[in-house]
Structures are given as C-alpha cells and as structure tokens.
Amino acid sequence: SLASFAAGVLFALHWLPARRWPDQLPLLAAALFLGVSLLLFFWPAARPAGMTADLLNLIGGAGFFAAFFYFGRLFFAEARTPDALFALWCFLFALSATLFPAQTPGDAVFWLLHSARLLAYLLLFYFLYAGVRALSSRLRSQYRELKEREQILSLVYESVSDFMILMEEHSQDDLRVLNVNQRTVNNLSHYGMKTSVEDLLCKNVYEIHRDVLGLSPEDAERFRQRYDDVIRTGEAQDFEERVRFDGRLAITRTRLIPLLEEGRVRYILRAMQDITDREVADNILRESERRLTTLIDNLQGVAYRSRIDRAYTMEYISDNIEDLTGYPADDFMLENLQYGDLIHEEDADEVWRQVQRALKERSCFQIKYRIRTRSGEMRWLW
C-alpha cells in the first residue's frame, strides 16, 4: 500500500510546473518515503492496514492515473514510443492500486489486480532491459568514437617532424612526461643520444634535461624558467635559442602550449623544431649575397638583370648606375624610369637587334651605344 502510494505521488509530480517547483522536489519526496519505509520495517506495528491501506492505494492509484494522462498527452503531441509505454505502465499500476480495496482472495477482481500488476512488472523489466541496452550501445559508440579520435590524434602526433612532448605538472620540481612521439627519439639519435619512447615516459623532464639530453646548467635553468612562466601565466611561449645537446650545438624553435584543467595549467605541450641546418644554410646564403654585393659594388661598370622587352625593365641593377646616369637604382627598380628611355633614339633599334640576335644564338654580345644622362649629357657606353 505504501509503495503504491509513494510511486503514484512521485509520478504525479510530473505535472508540476518546472519554473515554480525546485528540481529536487521528487528527490526530497523519495527520501521521505524511503525514511517512512525504513521506519515501518523496524516498527511493524505501524504498518497501514484496513481502511488506511485502502486509502493509500486509492491515492496512489489516482497519482498513477494522473501520470497516465501526462505521458499519454506527450505521446499524442510528439508520437514517441517511450511515452506510450510509460503511459501503459502507469495505467496498469493505477488499475491494480484502485482495485485493491475491492478485492477478495480468489475472486475475479483479485486475479485482474494481480494480472495488471504482473504486466506492469514485466513492462518495468522491459524498461530496465531497454535502458541498459541503449546505455551499452551509446557507451560502445562513444568508445569507438574516442578510439577513432585517439588514432587520428596519434597519427598527427607521430607524423609531425618536430620534437613533441606532453608533460604533466605534479609539483614545482616535478614535470612528468606523459607522451612523446617517435620523431623525438629519432631526432635525438641524430645527436648521438640513444634512447627510446619507453625510456622517456613518466620521467621528470628536468632529469631528462640533465641525464639524457646533457643540457648545460645554464640551458636547463632557462628551460625551467620558461616552464614556470607558462604555468604561472597560462600563456603560450614561442622562442628561438641555441642549445647544446650533449655538447653539440643546435638552433631550435620552440613553442610551449599550456593545457588547462579546472582553471589551472595541468599539462604543457612542448613542440620543438631543430632549425640548425636551415639557419646554417641561411647564414651561408647571406654571406654569399654579401660577397656578391661587395664584388658588384666594386666593379668599374654597372651590373644588371632585365626583362626581354624594349624598355629593359630592371629586375636588378647595381647602385653605381647613379654615377653613370645620374638616376638612383631605385628609380629603375620601382619602374619610375625605364632604362630603354635613356638610350639615344638613333641607337635604340640597333641595340635591340643585337640583343635579339645574341638571345637567338645563345651567345654573348658587345654593343657600343649612347645614353642621355639626367643632366642632359650624352655618354657612350660599352
């Protein structure tokens, strides 16, 4: 009787407007009924009987009927199968609760009441089975999705050519390696350091700096300071620096990325790229360009590279063109002035013919011709 009363009242609470009643009201009611049930279990004399039991069943049945109309209304509004099944379940319990006072053991009402209750319990078991099955299916789907994302992340993590190290902060002096890509190990072997992914996992990164990478105390302290800054500020850092791995100089570009958990930095992703070869190549190129520029600047004449057109549009021309024509090199490079406009009109066609013939024969050419300088002076060039 008490079970029918409690369940009927709890299901009838679906009719309460959510904005006027707290969400915890069903939980509070359930806790109250559970307390009463425990009291009756330990004090059997207080259990309801007679008219009290009949009244509790009738109130519970009314509550189930109210819930039946609630879920029925939802089903007709949205046509969802679970709403129809819940409406049927509430109707069966409402029927059994309201028939309880009129039953006599062995009569038709007795068997109708217990048949309705049996069907309700079978339907309840179906709900439990369907719920567990749906939950299991959803968990399997989420697990497959999680594994697919993990595989994609692992593929990206392993495909990059940089050092990739994920670290977790345990304490101020304990920054543990959670993950490291195989490229990191391969890159370290380039510097003569034989190690493996397993050797680096779960190790304190400060110990790795000292025992594996062989960083100098100055380099190790600089990295420690950068880690502390990222943890303190929660902001990423990008920098280039020279580091000695086991005594060998390397030029690196590093990005430290903080990963937050509950508002604080819990992890740091360190992406480091060895740019030593690129930096060396850039230095060699810059030195080569410097030497070429010095050589050109010391020539007696003018060095240039132009397009094949009558204007001789310049792609490069040395600065001493100003000594020869009175016009700075920028005037030609910015196309404020075309070199072809300086050639004397009587020589322009012959210069163009000789240039075309040399291009056709893929040979060098030597030409004497006149130009007009900025001051109006006529000069012969070779």
C-alpha positions as CSV (number, residue, x, y, z in Angstrom):
1,S,0.0,0.0,0.0
2,L,2.7,2.4,1.0
3,A,4.7,1.5,-2.2
4,S,1.7,2.2,-4.4
5,F,1.0,5.5,-2.6
6,A,4.7,6.7,-2.9
7,A,5.1,5.7,-6.5
8,G,1.8,7.2,-7.6
9,V,2.6,10.5,-5.9
10,L,6.1,10.6,-7.3
11,F,4.9,10.0,-10.9
12,A,2.1,12.6,-10.5
13,L,4.8,15.2,-9.7
14,H,5.4,15.3,-13.5
15,W,2.5,17.7,-13.7
16,L,4.2,20.3,-11.5
17,P,5.5,23.4,-13.4
18,A,9.3,23.2,-13.5
19,R,9.6,27.0,-13.0
20,R,7.6,27.0,-9.8
21,W,9.0,23.9,-8.1
22,P,12.6,23.1,-7.4
23,D,14.1,20.2,-9.4
24,Q,15.0,18.5,-6.1
25,L,11.3,18.1,-5.1
26,P,11.0,14.5,-6.4
27,L,14.2,13.5,-4.7
28,L,13.0,15.0,-1.4
29,A,9.7,13.1,-1.7
30,A,11.5,9.9,-2.5
31,A,13.8,10.4,0.5
32,L,10.8,11.0,2.7
33,F,9.0,7.8,1.6
34,L,12.3,5.8,1.9
35,G,12.6,7.1,5.5
36,V,9.0,6.0,6.3
37,S,9.6,2.6,4.7
38,L,12.6,2.0,6.9
39,L,10.6,3.1,9.9
40,L,7.8,0.7,9.1
41,F,10.4,-2.1,8.5
42,F,11.8,-1.7,12.0
43,W,8.4,-1.0,13.6
44,P,5.9,-3.4,12.0
45,A,3.1,-2.4,14.3
46,A,2.9,1.0,12.5
47,R,2.2,-0.6,9.1
48,P,-1.0,0.6,7.5
49,A,-3.9,-1.8,7.4
50,G,-7.6,-1.8,6.8
51,M,-9.1,1.5,5.6
52,T,-5.7,3.2,5.9
53,A,-4.2,0.8,3.4
54,D,-7.2,1.1,1.1
55,L,-6.9,4.9,1.2
56,L,-3.2,4.8,0.5
57,N,-3.8,2.6,-2.6
58,L,-6.6,4.8,-3.9
59,I,-4.4,7.9,-3.5
60,G,-1.5,6.1,-5.2
61,G,-3.9,4.9,-8.0
62,A,-5.1,8.5,-8.6
63,G,-1.4,9.5,-8.9
64,F,-0.7,6.8,-11.4
65,F,-3.8,7.9,-13.4
66,A,-2.5,11.5,-13.4
67,A,0.8,10.2,-14.7
68,F,-1.0,8.1,-17.3
69,F,-2.7,11.2,-18.7
70,Y,0.6,13.1,-18.6
71,F,2.5,10.6,-20.7
72,G,-0.5,10.0,-22.9
73,R,-0.6,13.7,-23.7
74,L,3.1,13.6,-24.5
75,F,2.7,10.7,-26.8
76,F,-0.1,12.3,-28.8
77,A,1.9,15.5,-29.0
78,E,5.3,14.1,-30.0
79,A,4.5,10.4,-31.0
80,R,7.4,9.0,-29.1
81,T,7.2,5.2,-28.2
82,P,8.7,5.5,-24.7
83,D,5.9,7.9,-23.7
84,A,3.3,5.4,-24.9
85,L,4.9,2.6,-22.9
86,F,5.2,4.8,-19.8
87,A,1.5,5.7,-20.1
88,L,0.6,2.0,-20.3
89,W,2.8,1.2,-17.3
90,C,1.2,3.9,-15.2
91,F,-2.3,2.7,-16.3
92,L,-1.6,-0.9,-15.2
93,F,-0.3,0.2,-11.8
94,A,-3.3,2.7,-11.4
95,L,-5.7,-0.2,-12.2
96,S,-4.1,-2.5,-9.6
97,A,-4.0,0.2,-6.9
98,T,-7.6,1.2,-7.3
99,L,-8.9,-2.4,-7.4
100,F,-7.0,-3.2,-4.2
101,P,-9.8,-2.2,-1.8
102,A,-12.4,-4.2,-3.8
103,Q,-10.5,-7.5,-4.0
104,T,-11.4,-10.7,-2.2
105,P,-8.8,-13.5,-2.4
106,G,-9.6,-15.8,-5.3
107,D,-12.3,-13.7,-7.0
108,A,-12.1,-12.1,-10.4
109,V,-11.0,-8.7,-9.1
110,F,-8.2,-10.4,-7.2
111,W,-6.9,-12.1,-10.4
112,L,-7.4,-8.9,-12.5
113,L,-5.5,-6.9,-10.0
114,H,-2.5,-9.3,-9.9
115,S,-2.6,-9.7,-13.7
116,A,-2.3,-6.0,-14.1
117,R,0.5,-5.8,-11.6
118,L,2.3,-8.7,-13.3
119,L,2.1,-7.0,-16.7
120,A,3.3,-3.7,-15.1
121,Y,6.3,-5.5,-13.6
122,L,7.1,-7.2,-16.9
123,L,6.9,-3.9,-18.6
124,L,9.2,-2.5,-15.9
125,F,11.7,-5.2,-16.6
126,Y,11.5,-4.4,-20.3
127,F,12.2,-0.7,-19.5
128,L,15.3,-1.8,-17.5
129,Y,16.5,-4.1,-20.3
130,A,15.9,-1.5,-23.0
131,G,17.6,1.2,-20.9
132,V,20.7,-1.0,-20.2
133,R,20.9,-1.9,-23.9
134,A,20.6,1.7,-25.0
135,L,23.2,2.8,-22.5
136,S,25.5,-0.1,-23.5
137,S,25.1,0.8,-27.2
138,R,25.7,4.5,-26.5
139,L,28.8,3.7,-24.5
140,R,30.1,1.4,-27.2
141,S,29.5,4.1,-29.8
142,Q,31.3,6.7,-27.6
143,Y,34.2,4.3,-27.1
144,R,34.6,3.7,-30.9
145,E,34.4,7.5,-31.5
146,L,37.0,8.0,-28.8
147,K,39.3,5.4,-30.3
148,E,39.0,6.9,-33.7
149,R,39.8,10.3,-32.4
150,E,42.8,8.8,-30.5
151,Q,44.0,7.2,-33.7
152,I,43.7,10.4,-35.6
153,L,45.5,12.3,-32.9
154,S,48.2,9.7,-32.7
155,L,48.7,9.8,-36.4
156,V,49.0,13.6,-36.4
157,Y,51.2,13.4,-33.3
158,E,53.6,10.9,-35.0
159,S,53.6,12.5,-38.4
160,V,55.0,15.9,-37.4
161,S,58.7,16.3,-37.9
162,D,59.2,18.2,-34.7
163,F,60.0,17.2,-31.1
164,M,56.6,16.7,-29.5
165,I,56.5,16.1,-25.7
166,L,53.4,16.2,-23.5
167,M,54.2,16.9,-19.8
168,E,52.0,16.9,-16.6
169,E,52.8,19.1,-13.6
170,H,53.0,17.1,-10.4
171,S,54.8,19.7,-8.3
172,Q,57.1,22.7,-8.8
173,D,60.1,20.5,-9.4
174,D,58.3,17.5,-10.9
175,L,57.1,17.9,-14.6
176,R,56.4,14.3,-15.8
177,V,56.5,13.2,-19.5
178,L,53.1,11.7,-20.4
179,N,53.7,11.2,-24.1
180,V,56.4,11.7,-26.6
181,N,56.4,11.0,-30.4
182,Q,58.8,8.7,-32.1
183,R,60.3,11.6,-34.1
184,T,61.7,13.0,-30.9
185,V,63.7,9.8,-30.3
186,N,64.8,9.8,-34.0
187,N,65.9,13.4,-33.8
188,L,67.8,12.8,-30.5
189,S,69.7,9.9,-32.2
190,H,70.9,12.5,-34.7
191,Y,72.9,14.0,-31.8
192,G,74.3,10.6,-30.7
193,M,71.8,10.1,-27.8
194,K,70.5,6.5,-27.8
195,T,67.1,6.3,-26.1
196,S,63.5,5.1,-26.7
197,V,60.0,6.3,-26.0
198,E,59.7,4.0,-23.1
199,D,62.9,5.5,-21.5
200,L,61.3,8.9,-21.5
201,L,57.7,8.2,-20.4
202,C,56.8,9.1,-16.8
203,K,60.3,10.6,-16.2
204,N,60.8,14.0,-14.7
205,V,61.6,16.3,-17.6
206,Y,64.3,18.1,-15.5
207,E,66.1,14.8,-15.0
208,I,65.8,14.1,-18.8
209,H,67.4,17.5,-19.4
210,R,70.3,16.5,-17.2
211,D,70.8,12.8,-17.8
212,V,69.5,12.2,-21.3
213,L,69.9,15.5,-23.2
214,G,73.0,16.6,-21.4
215,L,72.0,20.2,-21.3
216,S,74.3,22.7,-19.7
217,P,73.2,24.1,-16.3
218,E,72.5,27.4,-18.0
219,D,70.3,25.9,-20.7
220,A,68.5,23.7,-18.2
221,E,67.8,26.6,-15.9
222,R,66.5,28.7,-18.8
223,F,64.0,25.9,-19.8
224,R,62.9,25.6,-16.1
225,Q,62.2,29.3,-16.0
226,R,60.2,29.1,-19.2
227,Y,58.1,26.2,-17.9
228,D,57.5,28.2,-14.7
229,D,56.4,31.2,-16.6
230,V,53.9,29.2,-18.7
231,I,52.4,27.5,-15.6
232,R,52.2,30.9,-13.7
233,T,50.7,32.9,-16.6
234,G,48.8,30.3,-18.5
235,E,50.0,31.8,-21.8
236,A,51.9,30.1,-24.6
237,Q,55.5,31.0,-25.4
238,D,57.4,31.0,-28.7
239,F,61.1,31.4,-28.9
240,E,64.3,30.5,-30.7
241,E,67.5,29.8,-29.0
242,R,70.8,28.0,-29.2
243,V,71.0,24.8,-27.1
244,R,73.8,22.3,-26.6
245,F,72.6,18.7,-26.7
246,D,75.3,16.6,-25.0
247,G,77.8,19.3,-26.1
248,R,76.6,19.6,-29.7
249,L,75.2,23.0,-30.7
250,A,71.6,23.1,-32.0
251,I,69.5,26.0,-33.0
252,T,65.8,25.4,-32.1
253,R,62.4,27.0,-32.5
254,T,60.2,26.0,-29.6
255,R,56.5,26.6,-28.7
256,L,55.2,25.8,-25.1
257,I,51.4,25.4,-25.1
258,P,49.6,25.3,-21.7
259,L,46.6,22.9,-21.4
260,L,44.2,23.9,-18.6
261,E,42.1,21.8,-16.3
262,E,39.7,23.3,-13.8
263,G,41.2,26.8,-14.4
264,R,44.8,25.9,-13.8
265,V,47.7,24.7,-16.1
266,R,47.8,21.0,-15.7
267,Y,49.7,20.0,-18.8
268,I,52.3,21.6,-21.1
269,L,52.8,20.5,-24.8
270,R,56.3,21.3,-26.0
271,A,56.8,21.4,-29.8
272,M,60.4,22.0,-30.7
273,Q,61.9,22.2,-34.2
274,D,65.6,21.8,-35.0
275,I,66.4,24.6,-37.4
276,T,70.2,24.2,-37.2
277,D,70.6,23.2,-40.9
278,R,68.2,25.8,-42.1
279,E,70.0,28.5,-40.0
280,V,73.4,27.4,-41.3
281,A,72.1,27.5,-44.9
282,D,70.6,30.9,-44.4
283,N,73.9,32.2,-43.0
284,I,75.8,30.8,-45.9
285,L,73.3,32.4,-48.3
286,R,73.5,35.7,-46.5
287,E,77.3,35.6,-46.6
288,S,77.3,34.7,-50.3
289,E,74.9,37.6,-51.1
290,R,77.1,39.9,-49.0
291,R,80.2,38.9,-51.0
292,L,78.4,39.2,-54.3
293,T,77.1,42.7,-53.4
294,T,80.6,43.7,-52.4
295,L,82.1,42.4,-55.7
296,I,79.4,44.2,-57.8
297,D,79.8,47.5,-55.9
298,N,83.5,47.4,-56.7
299,L,83.0,46.9,-60.4
300,Q,84.0,49.8,-62.7
301,G,80.8,49.5,-64.6
302,V,77.2,48.5,-63.9
303,A,75.8,45.0,-63.3
304,Y,72.1,44.5,-64.1
305,R,69.4,41.9,-65.0
306,S,66.5,43.0,-67.1
307,R,63.4,41.5,-68.8
308,I,63.5,41.0,-72.5
309,D,61.5,44.0,-73.6
310,R,62.2,47.3,-75.4
311,A,62.1,49.1,-72.1
312,Y,64.7,46.8,-70.5
313,T,62.6,46.6,-67.3
314,M,65.1,46.0,-64.5
315,E,64.9,43.1,-62.1
316,Y,68.2,44.0,-60.6
317,I,70.7,46.9,-61.1
318,S,73.7,47.8,-59.1
319,D,73.8,51.1,-57.1
320,N,76.7,52.6,-59.2
321,I,74.2,53.2,-62.0
322,E,73.7,56.6,-60.4
323,D,77.3,57.5,-61.1
324,L,76.8,56.6,-64.7
325,T,73.3,58.1,-65.4
326,G,72.6,60.4,-62.5
327,Y,69.5,58.3,-61.6
328,P,69.4,56.2,-58.4
329,A,68.9,52.4,-58.8
330,D,65.5,52.6,-57.0
331,D,64.1,54.7,-60.0
332,F,64.7,51.7,-62.2
333,M,63.7,49.0,-59.8
334,L,60.4,50.8,-58.9
335,E,59.8,51.4,-62.6
336,N,59.7,55.1,-62.2
337,L,62.1,55.2,-65.1
338,Q,62.8,52.7,-67.9
339,Y,66.4,52.2,-68.9
340,G,65.3,52.0,-72.6
341,D,64.2,55.6,-72.4
342,L,67.8,56.7,-71.8
343,I,69.2,55.1,-75.0
344,H,69.7,57.5,-77.9
345,E,66.9,57.2,-80.4
346,E,69.4,56.6,-83.2
347,D,71.0,53.7,-81.4
348,A,67.9,52.1,-79.8
349,D,66.9,49.9,-82.8
350,E,70.5,48.6,-83.4
351,V,70.9,47.8,-79.7
352,W,67.6,45.8,-79.7
353,R,68.6,43.9,-82.9
354,Q,71.9,42.8,-81.5
355,V,70.3,41.7,-78.2
356,Q,67.7,39.6,-80.0
357,R,70.4,38.0,-82.3
358,A,72.5,37.1,-79.2
359,L,69.5,35.6,-77.5
360,K,68.6,33.6,-80.6
361,E,72.2,32.3,-80.9
362,R,72.5,31.9,-77.1
363,S,75.8,33.9,-77.2
364,C,77.3,36.9,-75.5
365,F,77.1,40.4,-77.1
366,Q,79.1,43.6,-77.0
367,I,77.5,46.8,-78.0
368,K,78.5,50.5,-78.1
369,Y,75.7,52.9,-77.8
370,R,74.8,56.4,-76.4
371,I,72.6,57.3,-73.5
372,R,71.3,60.6,-72.2
373,T,72.1,61.3,-68.5
374,R,69.9,63.1,-66.0
375,S,71.9,66.3,-66.6
376,G,71.3,66.0,-70.4
377,E,74.8,65.0,-71.2
378,M,75.4,62.4,-73.9
379,R,77.6,59.4,-72.9
380,W,78.9,56.5,-74.8
381,L,78.6,53.1,-73.2
382,W,80.1,49.7,-73.9
